[in-house]
């Protein structure tokens, strides 16, 4: 672990500090180049955009540019370490946007006094970008921030910790239920964790067909129920009218466990209480709520997913967010709506059912992958994600009225 820590520090420090840089897309080698790039030539696109604001997409990089914005209040699983500590993560997000979707991204770390200060800062700069990706902002403030920015900004705003996690979780869970022969509308779900990701996951599962009354959510104080008086408005949506108070009580005969909480919080004895053919998504990183080796030792009929790349069925947001923005920006979407999220769920889900190309197997370091208990969601390095998910999102944006332009002809053709 010490060696890995040093490797990680060296990776970020050498040969150049950080993970992103700016590159030029136009020649700047001659006097004429400079005259066209800046004064006097730059005046012409200025005049064009002033006359027709939509020309900003024609003459600038706005249509391929994403802002990755954080205040550092919920960095990974490390907590509130401040804006500067979040910068390596935001640069990492920018790297993923470029690597997987060809999108340019700039990280922005905001220091602020109040939630409204943060909202105002982002809203005031949002038009610079084609879209805004919010990241590592703690709950419940993240809900207020995202909603306010969606209302104020004329470009898509997406809090990936909420919706990216939810989309990938929903895609994997729907496939796991299909394999286990269960229906989302009928299963009992236990969600350990009540932060941004947990609430977004459950809300999206409800949009996919889960029944709210079949969901038991727990926070650090236990089951969220209707007689608790310490619930914020977001947790209150999942207050269950029940006398059950403990994890052991709600997990008895439950079909699904979703963990978005912390390491080793699901005891093996609790897992034994679940219904036949259970599904466990233990997504705490880097250490899951229960280790797969332990879980599979006590439940042979289990389908298991984690947030880790060294186990099967990794719930990884990179399956979603680069392509969510790729599709949204390519049709100049005003916002990312539920139709676009559900389209992404279905595209990710269906890709897992197709034969896996050899280059994906090589990248994943495996000899074979076939839709089943150990392969319910695609591998992050599957290049088909870019075409399938981006196209599904773009089509949903057009169909739902979020897009400003029609889908380009032969968009993302394979």
NUDO-725293 format. One record per residue: x, y, z of N, C-alpha, C in turn; residue in one letter. Coordinates in steps of 0.05 Angstrom, whole numbers. Example, Ala and Ser with C-alpha at 12.3 -4.5 7.8 and 13.67 -1.06 7.14 Angstrom:
<recs>
      nu      nv      nw     cau     cav     caw      cu      cv      cw  aa
     264    -114     156     246     -90     156     264     -66     156   A
     257     -45     142     273     -21     143     258       1     157   S
</recs>
This chain:
<recs>
      nu      nv      nw     cau     cav     caw      cu      cv      cw  aa
      17     -24       0       0       0       0      17      25       0   X
      40      24      15      58      47      15      69      52     -13   X
      76      30     -27      86      33     -55      65      45     -73   X
      40      36     -70      19      47     -87      14      76     -81   X
      16      84     -56      13     112     -48      34     129     -62   X
      59     120     -62      80     135     -75      76     135    -105   X
      67     113    -117      62     112    -145      40     132    -153   X
      20     134    -136      -2     153    -142       8     182    -140   X
      24     188    -120      35     215    -117      54     222    -141   X
      71     202    -148      89     207    -171      74     211    -197   X
      52     195    -200      35     198    -225      25     226    -227   X
      17     238    -205       5     265    -206      27     286    -208   X
      51     280    -199      72     301    -198      90     302    -223   X
      94     279    -236     114     278    -257     102     268    -284   X
     113     275    -307     134     295    -310     124     324    -308   X
      98     327    -308      86     354    -305      64     352    -284   X
      63     370    -265      43     369    -244      14     369    -256   X
      -3     352    -245     -31     352    -254     -36     333    -277   X
     -61     332    -286     -69     312    -306     -81     324    -332   X
     -84     350    -333     -96     363    -357     -79     387    -366   X
     -83     394    -391     -69     418    -402     -87     429    -424   X
     -79     452    -435     -93     465    -457     -78     460    -483   X
     -92     452    -504     -79     449    -530     -93     468    -550   X
     -78     476    -570     -89     494    -591    -102     477    -613   X
    -124     488    -623    -137     474    -645    -133     489    -672   X
    -120     511    -671    -114     527    -695     -85     534    -697   X
     -75     538    -721     -47     546    -725     -42     573    -713   X
     -19     577    -701     -11     603    -690      19     607    -696   X
      27     601    -721      55     602    -728      63     627    -744   X
      45     641    -756      52     664    -773      37     689    -763   X
      46     711    -774      33     737    -767       3     736    -776   X
      -2     724    -799     -30     722    -808     -46     705    -789   X
     -34     683    -779     -48     666    -760     -57     682    -735   X
     -38     698    -725     -44     714    -701     -64     736    -707   X
     -63     747    -731     -83     767    -739    -111     755    -740   X
    -113     730    -749    -139     716    -750    -148     707    -722   X
    -129     698    -706    -135     687    -680    -144     709    -660   X
    -130     732    -663    -136     753    -644    -142     779    -660   X
    -130     800    -653    -137     826    -667    -123     828    -693   X
    -137     835    -715    -165     844    -716    -185     823    -722   X
    -176     799    -731    -194     778    -741    -215     769    -722   X
    -209     768    -696    -228     758    -676    -253     775    -674   X
    -251     799    -684    -275     817    -683    -298     806    -699   X
    -291     790    -720    -313     780    -738    -331     760    -724   X
    -320     739    -710    -338     722    -695    -352     736    -672   X
    -339     757    -660    -351     772    -639    -377     785    -650   X
    -375     798    -673    -398     811    -685    -420     790    -692   X
    -411     767    -703    -430     747    -711    -446     736    -686   X
    -432     732    -664    -445     721    -640    -463     742    -628   X
    -454     767    -628    -471     789    -618    -497     790    -633   X
    -496     786    -659    -520     787    -676    -537     762    -673   X
    -524     738    -670    -538     713    -667    -524     697    -646   X
    -533     697    -620    -520     683    -598    -514     654    -603   X
    -531     640    -619    -526     612    -625    -501     607    -640   X
    -490     628    -653    -465     625    -668    -441     620    -649   X
    -445     623    -623    -424     616    -604    -415     587    -607   X
    -435     570    -614    -428     542    -619    -413     537    -644   X
    -415     556    -663    -402     553    -689    -373     563    -688   X
    -368     584    -672    -343     598    -673    -325     594    -648   X
    -336     581    -627    -320     577    -603    -322     547    -594   X
    -307     541    -573    -306     513    -563    -329     507    -544   X
    -348     525    -540    -369     520    -520    -383     493    -523   X
    -388     485    -547    -404     460    -552    -390     435    -545   X
    -364     436    -539    -349     412    -531    -335     416    -504   X
    -345     435    -488    -331     442    -463    -350     438    -439   X
    -339     424    -419    -354     418    -395    -339     431    -371   X
    -353     443    -353    -342     452    -328    -346     430    -306   X
    -324     423    -293    -325     403    -271    -322     419    -245   X
    -343     422    -230    -343     442    -208    -349     429    -181   X
    -333     437    -161    -337     426    -134    -330     447    -113   X
    -340     443     -89    -331     459     -66    -315     442     -46   X
    -311     416     -52    -295     399     -36    -307     391      -9   X
    -334     391      -8    -347     385      18    -353     355      21   X
    -349     339       0    -353     310       3    -335     296     -18   X
    -309     297     -13    -290     287     -32    -287     257     -29   X
    -294     242     -51    -293     213     -50    -306     203     -25   X
    -293     186      -9    -303     178      17    -287     192      39   X
    -273     213      32    -255     226      51    -268     249      67   X
    -291     259      58    -305     280      72    -299     308      63   X
    -304     327      80    -302     355      74    -273     365      79   X
    -257     364      57    -229     372      59    -223     398      44   X
    -243     411      34    -240     437      22    -235     437      -8   X
    -239     460     -21    -237     462     -50    -210     453     -62   X
    -188     462     -50    -162     455     -62    -157     425     -61   X
    -165     412     -40    -161     383     -38    -178     368     -59   X
    -199     380     -68    -216     367     -89    -204     370    -117   X
    -184     387    -120    -174     393    -147    -163     368    -162   X
    -148     350    -148    -139     326    -163    -163     309    -173   X
    -184     308    -157    -208     292    -166    -221     306    -190   X
    -224     332    -189    -236     346    -211    -219     344    -237   X
    -193     346    -234    -176     341    -257    -179     313    -267   X
    -182     294    -249    -186     266    -257    -212     263    -273   X
    -233     278    -264    -258     277    -279    -254     289    -307   X
    -239     310    -309    -233     322    -335    -218     302    -353   X
    -200     287    -341    -185     267    -356    -205     246    -367   X
    -224     237    -351    -243     217    -360    -261     228    -382   X
    -270     253    -380    -286     264    -401    -271     263    -428   X
    -245     270    -427    -230     271    -452    -225     243    -462   X
    -216     225    -444    -209     198    -452    -232     182    -463   X
    -256     185    -451    -278     168    -459    -298     180    -478   X
    -300     207    -478    -320     220    -495    -309     242    -513   X
    -283     246    -511    -272     267    -528    -280     295    -521   X
    -290     299    -497    -299     325    -488    -277     339    -473   X
    -274     365    -478    -255     381    -462    -269     389    -436   X
    -254     389    -415    -266     396    -389    -246     412    -373   X
    -256     431    -359    -240     449    -341    -250     446    -313   X
    -232     441    -294    -240     439    -266    -241     466    -253   X
    -262     470    -237    -266     496    -222    -272     489    -193   X
    -256     499    -175    -260     495    -147    -269     521    -134   X
    -292     520    -120    -305     544    -111    -303     546     -80   X
    -292     569     -71    -293     576     -43    -316     594     -38   X
    -333     588     -18    -357     605     -14    -365     604      15   X
    -382     623      23    -392     624      51    -419     611      54   X
    -436     615      35    -463     604      36    -469     587      11   X
    -490     571      13    -499     555     -10    -507     574     -33   X
    -519     596     -26    -528     615     -47    -504     627     -61   X
    -482     632     -46    -458     642     -59    -448     622     -80   X
    -448     596     -73    -439     576     -93    -457     576    -117   X
    -483     576    -112    -503     576    -134    -498     600    -153   X
    -495     624    -141    -491     648    -156    -465     647    -173   X
    -444     637    -160    -418     635    -175    -421     617    -199   X
    -432     593    -196    -435     575    -219    -454     586    -240   X
    -477     596    -231    -496     607    -250    -484     630    -267   X
    -467     646    -254    -456     669    -268    -435     662    -289   X
    -424     638    -287    -403     630    -307    -413     607    -325   X
    -437     597    -321    -446     573    -335    -446     576    -365   X
    -453     599    -375    -456     603    -404    -429     600    -419   X
    -407     600    -404    -381     595    -417    -380     567    -428   X
    -395     548    -417    -392     520    -422    -416     508    -436   X
    -412     485    -448    -434     470    -459    -450     455    -438   X
    -438     449    -415    -451     435    -394    -435     438    -368   X
    -449     433    -345    -436     435    -319    -439     409    -304   X
    -417     397    -296    -416     372    -280    -409     380    -252   X
    -428     376    -234    -423     381    -205    -412     356    -193   X
    -394     359    -173    -380     336    -162    -372     341    -133   X
    -374     320    -117    -364     320     -90    -374     343     -73   X
    -401     346     -74    -415     366     -58    -433     351     -38   X
    -431     358     -13    -445     342       7    -475     346       7   X
    -489     326      17    -518     327      20    -523     340      48   X
    -546     353      52    -568     358      32    -564     382      14   X
    -542     397      18    -539     421       2    -538     416     -28   X
    -527     392     -35    -524     386     -64    -551     385     -78   X
    -572     378     -64    -598     377     -77    -608     405     -84   X
    -605     423     -64    -613     451     -68    -597     464     -90   X
    -571     459     -89    -552     470    -109    -559     461    -137   X
    -563     435    -141    -568     426    -168    -595     436    -178   X
    -616     435    -162    -642     444    -171    -642     474    -178   X
    -628     490    -162    -627     519    -168    -612     524    -194   X
    -590     509    -198    -575     513    -222    -589     504    -247   X
    -604     482    -245    -620     473    -267    -640     494    -275   X
    -652     507    -256    -671     528    -261    -659     553    -273   X
    -634     560    -264    -622     585    -272    -604     583    -297   X
    -594     559    -303    -574     557    -325    -588     548    -350   X
    -576     557    -373    -587     550    -399    -571     527    -412   X
    -555     513    -396    -540     490    -405    -545     467    -385   X
    -540     442    -393    -545     419    -375    -528     421    -350   X
    -541     416    -327    -527     414    -301    -532     386    -290   X
    -511     372    -282    -513     344    -275    -495     339    -251   X
    -506     330    -229    -491     323    -205    -485     293    -207   X
    -461     286    -215    -454     258    -222    -456     240    -198   X
    -448     250    -174    -449     233    -150    -478     223    -146   X
    -497     239    -153    -525     230    -152    -533     213    -176   X
    -533     225    -199    -547     213    -222    -530     193    -237   X
    -504     198    -238    -487     178    -251    -487     152    -236   X
    -484     154    -210    -486     130    -193    -513     116    -197   X
    -534     132    -197    -561     121    -199    -566     107    -225   X
    -556     118    -247    -560     107    -273    -546      80    -276   X
    -521      79    -268    -506      54    -270    -517      32    -251   X
    -525      41    -227    -537      22    -208    -563      11    -219   X
    -580      28    -230    -605      19    -241    -601      -1    -264   X
    -582       5    -282    -576     -13    -304    -568     -40    -295   X
    -549     -41    -276    -539     -66    -266    -560     -81    -250   X
    -576     -67    -234    -596     -80    -218    -618     -92    -234   X
    -627     -78    -255    -648     -89    -272    -638    -114    -285   X
    -613    -115    -294    -603    -140    -305    -600    -162    -285   X
    -592    -155    -260    -590    -175    -239    -617    -187    -233   X
    -637    -170    -232    -664    -179    -226    -674    -198    -248   X
    -668    -191    -273    -675    -208    -295    -663    -236    -293   X
    -637    -237    -286    -623    -262    -283    -635    -278    -259   X
    -642    -264    -238    -652    -278    -214    -682    -284    -216   X
    -695    -276    -238    -723    -282    -242    -742    -266    -225   X
    -734    -241    -219    -750    -224    -202    -759    -198    -216   X
    -780    -186    -207    -791    -162    -219    -787    -138    -200   X
    -777    -116    -212    -771     -92    -196    -796     -83    -180   X
    -819     -84    -192    -843     -74    -178    -851     -90    -154   X
    -840    -114    -151    -848    -132    -129    -827    -136    -108   X
    -802    -128    -114    -780    -135     -95    -780    -115     -71   X
    -769    -126     -49    -764    -109     -26    -735    -101     -26   X
    -730     -75     -23    -703     -63     -26    -694     -51       0   X
    -670     -57       9    -658     -44      32    -635     -26      22   X
    -636      -1      29    -615      18      21    -601      28      46   X
    -576      20      49    -559      29      72    -544      53      63   X
    -551      76      74    -541     102      66    -563     120      58   X
    -561     145      65    -583     164      59    -572     191      48   X
    -549     190      36    -537     214      24    -546     218      -4   X
    -531     234     -19    -539     242     -46    -542     218     -64   X
    -522     200     -64    -522     177     -82    -545     159     -75   X
    -549     154     -50    -570     135     -41    -597     145     -49   X
    -603     170     -44    -629     181     -50    -634     182     -80   X
    -613     190     -95    -616     190    -125    -620     162    -135   X
    -606     142    -125    -609     115    -134    -638     105    -129   X
    -648     110    -106    -676     101    -100    -697     115    -117   X
    -693     141    -120    -712     157    -137    -712     147    -165   X
    -689     140    -176    -688     131    -204    -700     103    -206   X
    -695      86    -186    -707      59    -186    -737      61    -185   X
    -748      81    -171    -777      85    -170    -786      92    -198   X
    -772     110    -212    -779     117    -239    -778      93    -258   X
    -760      73    -251    -758      49    -267    -780      29    -260   X
    -794      33    -238    -816      15    -231    -817       4    -203   X
    -797      11    -187    -797       2    -158    -819      16    -143   X
    -829       3    -122    -850      15    -106    -837      28     -81   X
    -844      54     -77    -832      68     -55    -836      55     -28   X
    -860      43     -25    -866      30       1    -851       4       5   X
    -838      -6     -16    -822     -30     -13    -792     -24      -7   X
    -786       2      -4    -758      11       1    -754      18      30   X
    -734       6      42    -727      13      70    -699      26      69   X
    -698      51      76    -672      66      76    -663      69     105   X
    -637      67     108    -625      70     135    -603      91     134   X
    -602     108     154    -579     126     158    -564     118     183   X
    -547     135     193    -530     127     216    -546     122     241   X
    -571     131     242    -588     127     265    -608     104     262   X
    -606      90     239    -623      67     235    -644      71     214   X
    -665      56     215    -686      57     194    -699      85     194   X
    -703      95     169    -717     120     166    -747     114     166   X
    -761     123     186    -790     116     189    -806     141     195   X
    -832     139     194    -850     162     195    -851     175     222   X
    -842     161     243    -843     173     270    -817     187     278   X
    -798     188     260    -774     203     266    -778     233     261   X
    -767     249     278    -771     278     276    -745     293     268   X
    -725     277     260    -699     289     254    -692     287     224   X
    -712     284     207    -707     280     179    -709     305     163   X
    -690     309     144    -692     331     125    -713     324     104   X
    -719     343      87    -741     338      68    -735     316      48   X
    -709     311      43    -702     290      24    -703     262      36   X
    -694     259      60    -697     234      74    -726     228      80   X
    -742     248      86    -770     244      93    -785     231      70   X
    -776     234      45    -789     221      23    -788     191      25   X
    -769     181      41    -766     152      44    -772     142      72   X
    -788     159      87    -796     150     113    -818     129     110   X
    -811     105     119    -829      82     116    -846      80     141   X
    -872      74     137    -890      70     160    -887      42     170   X
    -867      38     188    -860      12     197    -851      12     226   X
    -854     -10     239    -843     -13     266    -815     -24     266   X
    -804     -30     243    -777     -41     241    -757     -18     245   X
    -736     -25     260    -717      -4     267    -688     -11     260   X
    -682     -36     256    -654     -44     252    -650     -56     224   X
    -625     -57     216    -618     -69     191    -627     -98     190   X
    -623    -113     211    -631    -141     212    -661    -145     208   X
    -676    -126     218    -705    -128     215    -714    -123     186   X
    -703    -102     174    -713     -96     147    -700    -114     126   X
    -677    -126     131    -665    -142     111    -675    -171     110   X
    -691    -178     131    -703    -205     131    -722    -208     108   X
    -717    -227      91    -732    -233      67    -731    -211      46   X
    -712    -192      48    -708    -172      28    -695    -185       3   X
    -702    -174     -20    -691    -185     -45    -665    -170     -54   X
    -664    -144     -46    -642    -128     -56    -630    -112     -33   X
    -603    -111     -32    -589     -93     -14    -572     -74     -31   X
    -575     -48     -27    -558     -28     -40    -543     -13     -18   X
    -517     -15     -18    -501      -1       1    -486      23     -11   X
    -492      46       0    -478      71      -8    -470      85      18   X
    -454      70      34    -450      79      61    -421      78      69   X
    -412      55      80    -385      53      90    -376      24      91   X
    -351      19      97    -340      -8      96    -350     -27     118   X
    -355     -52     110    -361     -73     129    -385     -68     147   X
    -405     -55     135    -430     -49     151    -452     -70     146   X
    -448     -89     128    -467    -110     124    -456    -136     135   X
    -464    -145     159    -454    -169     170    -463    -194     155   X
    -447    -214     155    -454    -239     141    -480    -251     152   X
    -484    -248     178    -509    -259     190    -534    -244     179   X
    -531    -219     173    -553    -204     161    -558    -213     133   X
    -537    -217     118    -540    -227      90    -555    -253      89   X
    -550    -271     109    -564    -297     110    -594    -294     113   X
    -603    -271     123    -632    -267     127    -647    -259     102   X
    -633    -253      80    -646    -244      56    -661    -266      42   X
    -679    -259      24    -695    -278       9    -677    -295      -9   X
    -689    -316     -21    -675    -332     -41    -666    -315     -64   X
    -643    -322     -75    -632    -307     -98    -629    -277     -93   X
    -615    -270     -73    -612    -241     -66    -593    -227     -85   X
    -595    -200     -85    -577    -183    -100    -565    -163     -81   X
    -538    -161     -81    -525    -142     -64    -507    -124     -80   X
    -512     -98     -78    -495     -78     -90    -481     -64     -67   X
    -456     -72     -61    -441     -61     -39    -421     -41     -50   X
    -429     -16     -52    -415       4     -69    -397      23     -54   X
    -394      19     -27    -375      36     -13    -347      32     -24   X
    -332      54     -28    -305      53     -38    -285      65     -19   X
    -261      53     -17    -252      30     -31    -260       3     -19   X
    -271       4       5    -278     -21      18    -309     -24      19   X
    -320     -45       8    -349     -48       6    -362     -55      33   X
    -388     -53      34    -403     -59      58    -399     -88      67   X
    -394    -105      48    -386    -133      55    -368    -142      32   X
    -347    -156      39    -328    -166      19    -341    -188       3   X
    -337    -188     -24    -349    -208     -40    -342    -237     -32   X
    -317    -241     -23    -310    -268     -15    -327    -278       8   X
    -332    -260      27    -349    -267      51    -378    -271      42   X
    -387    -252      26    -415    -253      17    -421    -279       2   X
    -404    -286     -16    -408    -310     -33    -404    -336     -17   X
    -389    -334       5    -385    -357      22    -410    -365      37   X
    -427    -345      43    -451    -350      59    -476    -351      41   X
    -475    -341      16    -498    -342      -1    -489    -349     -30   X
    -491    -374     -37    -482    -384     -63    -501    -374     -85   X
    -526    -367     -77    -546    -358     -97    -546    -328    -101   X
    -524    -315     -93    -522    -286     -93    -512    -275    -120   X
    -523    -252    -128    -510    -235    -149    -499    -211    -134   X
    -473    -205    -139    -460    -184    -123    -446    -164    -142   X
    -448    -139    -134    -434    -117    -148    -420    -100    -127   X
    -398     -88    -135    -384     -69    -117    -375     -45    -134   X
    -361     -26    -121    -350      -3    -136    -322      -8    -144   X
    -311     -32    -141    -283     -37    -145    -278     -51    -172   X
    -255     -45    -184    -249     -56    -210    -237     -84    -208   X
    -229     -93    -184    -216    -119    -181    -236    -141    -175   X
    -262    -135    -176    -283    -155    -173    -302    -153    -197   X
    -317    -174    -203    -337    -172    -224    -358    -151    -218   X
    -371    -141    -238    -394    -123    -235    -388     -97    -221   X
    -369     -82    -232    -362     -56    -220    -382     -35    -227   X
    -394     -23    -207    -412       0    -210    -394      25    -213   X
    -390      34    -237    -370      55    -243    -384      77    -258   X
    -384     102    -248    -397     124    -261    -387     130    -289   X
    -362     121    -295    -351     127    -321    -367     112    -343   X
    -383      93    -336    -401      80    -355    -423     100    -365   X
    -426     122    -350    -448     140    -356    -441     168    -362   X
    -428     182    -343    -427     212    -345    -413     222    -370   X
    -391     210    -381    -380     222    -405    -399     222    -429   X
    -415     200    -430    -433     197    -453    -459     212    -449   X
    -467     215    -424    -490     232    -418    -485     260    -428   X
    -461     271    -422    -454     298    -432    -449     298    -462   X
    -436     277    -473    -431     276    -502    -458     278    -517   X
    -477     262    -509    -503     263    -523    -517     289    -519   X
    -516     299    -494    -530     324    -488    -518     348    -503   X
    -492     350    -504    -479     372    -517    -482     371    -547   X
    -483     347    -558    -485     344    -587    -511     353    -599   X
    -532     354    -582    -558     365    -591    -565     391    -576   X
    -544     402    -563    -547     427    -548    -571     427    -529   X
    -572     406    -513    -594     403    -494    -594     426    -474   X
    -618     434    -466    -622     454    -446    -617     443    -418   X
    -624     417    -415    -622     404    -389    -621     374    -393   X
    -612     360    -372    -612     331    -372    -637     322    -356   X
    -656     311    -370    -682     305    -357    -684     275    -352   X
    -707     267    -340    -711     239    -333    -710     221    -358   X
    -722     230    -380    -722     214    -404    -694     207    -413   X
    -676     226    -411    -648     222    -419    -634     202    -400   X
    -640     205    -374    -628     186    -354    -638     158    -359   X
    -664     155    -363    -675     128    -367    -665     116    -393   X
    -660     133    -414    -649     123    -439    -620     112    -434   X
    -605     126    -417    -578     117    -411    -579      91    -396   X
    -598      88    -377    -601      62    -363    -605      40    -382   X
    -623      43    -401    -630      22    -419    -607      15    -438   X
    -593      36    -447    -571      31    -465    -548      16    -452   X
    -542      23    -427    -521       9    -412    -530     -19    -406   X
    -555     -22    -399    -565     -49    -392    -564     -68    -416   X
    -573     -58    -439    -574     -76    -462    -547     -83    -473   X
    -527     -65    -470    -501     -71    -480    -489     -96    -466   X
    -495     -99    -440    -485    -122    -425    -495    -149    -436   X
    -516    -148    -451    -527    -173    -462    -515    -182    -488   X
    -498    -164    -500    -487    -170    -526    -459    -184    -523   X
    -451    -199    -544    -425    -211    -544    -403    -190    -539   X
    -383    -197    -524    -362    -178    -517    -338    -180    -536   X
    -330    -158    -549    -308    -160    -568    -282    -168    -554   X
    -264    -179    -570    -239    -189    -560    -222    -167    -547   X
    -222    -143    -559    -205    -122    -548    -215    -113    -520   X
    -241    -115    -515    -252    -109    -489    -243    -130    -469   X
    -244    -155    -477    -234    -177    -460    -205    -173    -453   X
    -189    -165    -472    -161    -161    -467    -156    -138    -448   X
    -171    -116    -452    -169     -93    -434    -177    -100    -406   X
    -197    -118    -403    -208    -125    -377    -191    -147    -364   X
    -172    -159    -380    -155    -180    -369    -169    -206    -364   X
    -189    -212    -380    -204    -237    -377    -206    -252    -404   X
    -211    -278    -403    -213    -294    -427    -241    -293    -439   X
    -262    -289    -422    -289    -290    -432    -307    -274    -414   X
    -328    -263    -425    -349    -250    -410    -376    -256    -424   X
    -395    -264    -408    -421    -271    -418    -442    -262    -398   X
    -464    -250    -408    -485    -240    -391    -494    -261    -371   X
    -491    -254    -346    -497    -273    -324    -489    -261    -298   X
    -489    -277    -277    -484    -267    -250    -458    -251    -246   X
    -438    -258    -262    -412    -244    -259    -408    -223    -281   X
    -429    -218    -297    -427    -197    -317    -455    -186    -322   X
    -462    -166    -306    -488    -154    -308    -487    -125    -319   X
    -463    -114    -320    -459     -87    -331    -433     -87    -347   X
    -432     -70    -368    -409     -70    -386    -383     -62    -371   X
    -361     -69    -383    -335     -60    -372    -330     -31    -380   X
    -318     -15    -363    -314      14    -369    -299      19    -395   X
    -281       1    -403    -265       6    -427    -278      -4    -453   X
    -303     -11    -451    -318     -20    -475    -324       4    -493   X
    -311       6    -516    -315      30    -533    -343      33    -544   X
    -359      12    -543    -387      14    -553    -404      32    -535   X
    -395      37    -510    -410      54    -492    -413      82    -504   X
    -392      92    -516    -393     119    -527    -415     122    -548   X
    -416     103    -566    -437     106    -587    -465      99    -576   X
    -467      78    -561    -494      69    -553    -507      89    -533   X
    -492      96    -512    -504     113    -491    -507     142    -501   X
    -487     152    -515    -489     179    -526    -513     182    -545   X
    -516     162    -562    -538     163    -582    -565     161    -567   X
    -567     144    -548    -592     141    -533    -599     166    -519   X
    -580     179    -506    -584     204    -492    -592     226    -511   X
    -578     229    -534    -584     249    -553    -612     246    -565   X
    -619     221    -571    -646     215    -582    -668     222    -562   X
    -663     216    -536    -683     222    -516    -685     252    -511   X
    -663     267    -514    -663     296    -512    -680     308    -534   X
    -677     298    -558    -694     308    -580    -723     301    -576   X
    -729     276    -570    -756     267    -567    -771     281    -544   X
    -756     288    -523    -769     300    -499    -770     331    -501   X
    -758     342    -521    -759     371    -524    -736     386    -510   X
    -717     372    -499    -694     386    -486    -674     396    -506   X
    -673     384    -530    -652     391    -550    -659     417    -564   X
    -639     432    -572    -643     456    -588    -640     449    -618   X
    -626     428    -624    -622     421    -653    -629     391    -656   X
    -635     384    -681    -641     356    -687    -615     339    -686   X
    -619     314    -683    -596     296    -683    -582     296    -710   X
    -556     300    -710    -542     300    -736    -545     274    -751   X
    -545     275    -777    -549     251    -794    -526     232    -788   X
    -533     206    -786    -513     185    -780    -498     190    -754   X
    -511     202    -735    -498     208    -709    -490     182    -695   X
    -465     180    -688    -453     158    -673    -459     131    -687   X
    -458     132    -713    -462     107    -728    -438      88    -723   X
    -444      62    -720    -423      43    -714    -413      30    -740   X
</recs>
